[in-house]
């Protein structure tokens, strides 16, 4: 009986994770990002959800500060691979893609497209024109500002794709 209760708890947690992802990244993204086979790790101190893994690869971290996700490159790739639009994509010029994949910040002048729902401090996925994931990071500007401004940092990159591809 105890095992059944546990799986109900996990089920409820999966539903919660998916609804947070839908809210944060766009409707339907939760199911794409978190399939049934994910494993959920909990904080030892608080018992709250902390990490979500798939086949031992981290997809996302649930931030205790705001209850939203920080994505891994792996998690970002799952979202991008669907071919759907998500409200966290920032597309940059090809000539800067190597620098960004190495972990450099994204400057507004290099942004070709940014989803109009992006707000400063949002978690974003930086992609090239072919939709290859270059980096993950935090928006410094809104989506509109990223395409309108000619100067300044648009995205503070937390991790470039190259840094994670050999792990």
C-alpha positions in Angstrom: 0.0 0.0 0.0 2.8 2.4 0.9 4.3 2.0 -2.6 1.0 3.0 -4.3 0.8 6.2 -2.2 4.3 7.0 -3.2 3.5 6.7 -6.9 0.5 9.0 -6.4 2.8 11.5 -4.8 5.2 11.3 -7.8 2.3 11.6 -10.2 1.1 14.7 -8.4 4.7 16.1 -8.5 4.9 15.4 -12.3 1.6 17.2 -12.9 3.0 20.1 -10.9 6.3 20.2 -12.8 4.5 20.1 -16.1 2.1 22.9 -15.2 5.0 25.1 -14.0 6.8 24.4 -17.4 3.6 25.2 -19.3 3.3 28.5 -17.4 7.0 29.4 -17.8 7.7 28.3 -21.4 4.3 27.9 -23.1 1.3 25.6 -23.2 2.2 21.9 -23.9 5.9 22.3 -23.1 5.6 20.5 -19.7 4.8 17.1 -21.3 7.6 17.6 -23.9 10.2 18.5 -21.2 9.1 16.0 -18.6 8.1 12.6 -20.0 6.7 9.9 -17.6 10.2 8.4 -17.1 11.8 11.4 -15.4 13.3 11.0 -11.9 12.6 13.8 -9.4 15.1 14.7 -6.6 14.1 16.5 -3.5 15.9 18.9 -1.2 17.1 17.1 1.9 16.4 20.2 4.0 13.0 21.3 2.8 11.6 18.1 1.1 10.7 20.3 -1.9 11.4 19.3 -5.6 14.9 20.3 -6.6 16.1 18.6 -9.7 14.5 16.7 -12.6 16.6 14.1 -14.5 16.0 11.9 -17.5 18.3 8.9 -17.9 20.8 10.5 -15.5 20.9 13.8 -17.3 19.6 16.9 -15.6 16.8 18.5 -17.4 16.0 21.3 -15.0 16.4 22.7 -11.5 13.4 24.1 -9.7 14.6 27.3 -8.1 13.5 27.7 -4.5 13.6 31.5 -4.9 10.7 31.9 -7.4 9.5 28.3 -7.9 10.5 28.4 -11.6 12.9 26.3 -13.6 16.5 26.8 -14.6 17.1 24.6 -17.6 20.1 22.5 -18.5 21.3 22.4 -22.1 19.7 19.0 -22.3 16.4 20.3 -21.1 16.6 23.2 -23.6 17.3 20.8 -26.5 14.2 18.7 -25.6 12.1 21.9 -25.9 13.7 23.0 -29.2 13.7 19.5 -30.8 9.8 19.5 -30.9 9.9 22.1 -33.6 7.3 24.1 -31.7 7.6 27.7 -30.7 8.2 28.3 -27.0 8.0 31.7 -25.3 11.7 31.5 -24.3 13.5 31.5 -27.6 16.1 34.1 -28.5 17.5 33.7 -32.0 21.0 35.2 -32.8 23.1 35.8 -35.9 25.2 32.9 -37.0 28.5 34.9 -36.8 28.3 35.0 -33.0 27.0 31.5 -32.4 30.5 30.0 -31.5 31.1 32.7 -28.9 27.7 32.2 -27.3 28.1 28.4 -27.3 31.4 29.0 -25.5 29.5 30.9 -22.8 29.7 34.6 -23.9 26.7 36.8 -23.2 24.3 37.8 -26.0 24.3 41.4 -27.0 21.1 43.0 -28.3 22.7 43.9 -31.6 23.1 40.2 -32.4 19.5 39.2 -31.7 17.5 38.4 -34.8 14.3 37.3 -33.1 13.1 37.1 -29.5 9.6 36.0 -28.4 7.5 39.0 -27.5 6.4 37.4 -24.1 10.0 37.4 -22.8 10.5 39.7 -19.8 13.7 40.7 -18.1 14.9 38.0 -15.7 13.1 35.2 -17.6 14.9 31.9 -18.3 15.7 31.8 -22.1 17.1 29.5 -24.7 19.5 31.0 -27.2 19.3 29.3 -30.6 20.8 29.9 -34.1 18.8 30.3 -37.3 18.8 26.5 -37.7 17.3 26.1 -34.2 20.5 24.7 -32.7 20.7 25.3 -28.9 23.7 27.6 -28.2 23.1 28.5 -24.6 20.8 29.0 -21.7 20.6 32.1 -19.6 18.6 34.9 -18.1 17.0 37.7 -20.1 18.3 41.1 -19.2 15.9 42.9 -21.6 12.3 42.1 -22.7 11.9 40.3 -26.0 10.9 43.6 -27.8 13.9 45.5 -26.3 16.2 42.7 -27.5 15.2 43.3 -31.1 14.9 47.1 -30.9 18.0 48.0 -29.0 21.3 48.3 -30.7 23.5 48.1 -27.7 23.9 46.4 -24.3 23.5 42.8 -23.0 20.3 41.1 -24.0 20.9 37.7 -22.3 23.3 36.9 -19.4 24.4 33.4 -20.5 24.6 30.9 -17.6 25.9 28.0 -19.7 27.0 27.6 -23.3 26.2 24.4 -25.1 29.9 23.6 -25.6 30.5 23.5 -21.9 27.9 20.8 -21.4 28.3 18.8 -24.6 31.4 16.9 -23.3 30.2 16.1 -19.8 
